[in-house]
Amino acid sequence: MSYDFSSLSHPDFESLCLDLAGAHAGLRFEAFSPGPDGGIDGRHAKADEMIILQVKHYRGSRFSDLARAMRHERASIEELQPTRYILATSHALTPDNKTALAEIIGSSLQSESDILGPAELNRILRENHDIEKAHIKLWLSSAVVLDQIVNAALSGFTNATKDEIERKVKVYAQNPSFKEASDLLEKRHVIIVSGPPGVGKTTLAEMLTYKYLAENWHLVAVRDLDDGFAKIDDTKKTVFFFDDFLGQVRLDLQTLGQQDAHLLKFLDRVRRSPNARFILTTRAHIYEEARTQSERIDDKRVDITKYALNVGIYTRRIKAHILYNHLATSDLGEEYLEALIDHETLASIIDHKNYNPRTIRAITDTLNTEGVSAVEYPDFCISSLDRPNDLWEKPFKNIPDKCRHLLIGLFFCSESGSRISDLRLVFDATHAAMCEQFRIGAGPKDFEEALKILESGFVAISSTTVSFINPSLRDYLQEYLKDIALLKIILPNAQLASWAQSIWSYLEEVVKPARDDRAQLLDGFRNVSKRLHLTPVFKKDEYATDNSFRYYDLAFTNRLQLLLKWWATFRDKELAETIRAFIANSNLRYTVWVDGLALPALISDFRSGQYRTFPQSKEQADLLEAKLIEVVGYDPSSDALSQMWDSADLHLGPELSSQMTEAFQFAVQRHLDEAESVVGQLDSESELEDHQKALVKLASRVGGDADPALQHAKARIRALNSETPDETPEPVLEPKMREPDKFTDTEILSLFSTLRRH
């Protein structure tokens, strides 16, 4: 692979050249900070020998600019009197160019071969593959690798566009967290990247993900663990990415209740697969809260590899490089950069107590600096760090009403983003209600026009998905929406159960309304409750080329749990009637993995738990038991069947009816009788191992003989092993940390001086 080095910033290019020149000369160079440096970017000194490396990142400039810069360096070279001088540059050089540079440098240049242009640097890279792999920004941003990443991501990571990935790679400041997290991931196959808001959890997770995509792994962006179970295949290299898996601005207890048992099962599945990696992110406080709510997540016997990424890991040098990269790639005019450097605000930004990469991205975005002059820019940066949520105040209030309505709708959608078709449904209802309330005119093209306006700086839009371009906008909206009068307008128009659940979670965990405020919302909950049975759980995927379905809305048990929470809060007869009608509805098809595991607990809650005071609670429990028996008859996998029976035993115990026991026994016997056809549908050793364990457990419960079925599974494993070659992933190395942690104000100014135009 050949590089032009245009994707690298000045310090990144210098760091690369230190390694390449070291390989070229067979030496180790001591690094110096970028900027005015007295003719030195790297030095090797031993006894009476001093070898100097000078780096000039002049890609895209004229040769005359490079020659002029070297003439300025001549006096420094003569003063230093090195025994050997090496020049590395990103400017493409002809033989005549090299001769001209040799004359400028003088006698310290032992040979023109010590002038390393792009051709020579690429040759050294080809001969030193470990250096290429260690500098992730170099190879992740190459055109070939970007194509590989985008192609690998098409089916799973719908918002992974080449421009967005390239931008993220350019602003990423490589630091020890990448190697540490990468090593843990390779060792354990699973990593949870945790930390406070805005420290770069998602960026680190994305860099790890892109590394695998660049090596031709397939990507599955997980929104629900059913996505993961459906896609895991031991014969296919797959990296799974689950961003903010416990909620983005608060712990989603409903999600936790659905996910924790599923999560640990999937973690174990990934660990045992040679060709699976699982990367998750969560905010530190949400993870700790989840541990207090879930015995499964807090179980010390469960080996969850958690990588805590805290802003404290960022040294002053790394924070400076993050700011530098954002400024270098921003659309800010040179006068803004000059103001920061001349005002000597840089150190104050880097050392600010609220410094984090998210805020740095926001203050270097021209959307947020609109109306701020260059003279005002340094103070704007400091005030934004003092009050980071205020960054979105002016931009949000300056957009049209339809745009604000769309962002409000998106806030209550899935935190990983929303399908465009789903967002349109949410927007139409929200926009109509807001326009009617505030007497605002509405048009048939408002949705398309709002999306077009917001794409300029508020949302990211792929072919299928809309998501917030910056999580800090969600943080701002979390505060903005703490308005009961506004929520009273929005709530009755929830079209999806998941949207209604999101509003409820927001009210309970963020707004925490007083009793009188709750009472104002009752009519809204009544209206929504009457629609919760209408939307399907799964829906045909309109973007898929095959006849596949996607997870569209909450499972029916989850909807019931939501309705019951509303009833427990309001004790409202109308809500109780709606719940009874929901339970009695014979047209609702419940699911195996969610409903099958959750129904036993709900049945128990009606019989002897928190809903035993619900009107006609025994009748409701009997109806739900009939639903569970129906689900057991859906031909679930042996693993799902085993977990459902365990859940029924746990929650119902002696109350487990003979009809339910017979349903489980019949389903188990089918697995034993049809063992050959069942294992023929399993395509991985891990799945087959899980199947064997479940069969042994289930057979013991019914007094059946599992041996014939186990033999079929073992034969299938042998067949798969004979088809699958062993592969060992190539390790990724990290550049040696040469620089000390100290980074003075002078060094900061030297670094940022390279942003000045020469």
Secondary structure by P-SEA (a helix, b strand, c coil): cccccccccaaaaaaaaaaaaaaaacbbbbbbbccccccccbbbbcccbbbbbbbbccccccaaaaaaaaaaaaaaaaaacccbbbbbbcccccaaaaaaaaaaaccccccccccccaaaaaaaaaacaaaaaaaaaaaaacaaaaaaaaaaaccccccccaaaaaaaaaaccccaaaaaaaaaaaaccbbbbcccccccaaaaaaaaaaaaaaabbbbbbcccaaaaaaccccccbbbbbbcccccccccaaaaaaacaaaaaaaaaaaaacccbbbbbbbcaaaaaaaaaaccccccccccccccccccccccaaaaaaaaaaaaaaccccaaaaaaaaaacaaaaaaacccccaaaaaaaacccccccccccaaaaaaaaaaacccccaaaaaaaccaaaaaaaaaaaacccccccaaaaaaaaaaaaaaaaaaaccccccaaaaaaaaaaccccccccccccccccaaaaaaaaaaaccaaaaaacccccccaaaaaaaaaaaaccccccaaaaaaaaaaaaaaaacccccccccccccccccccccccccaaaaaaaaaaaaaacccaaaaaaaaaaaacccbbbbcccccccaaaaaaaacccccccccaaaaaaaaaaaaaaaaaaccccaaaaaaaaaaaaacccccccaaaaaaaaaaaaaaaaaaaaaaaacccaaaaaaaaaaaaaaaaaacccaaaaaaaaaaaaaaaaaabbbbbcbbbbbccccccccccaaaaaaaacccccc
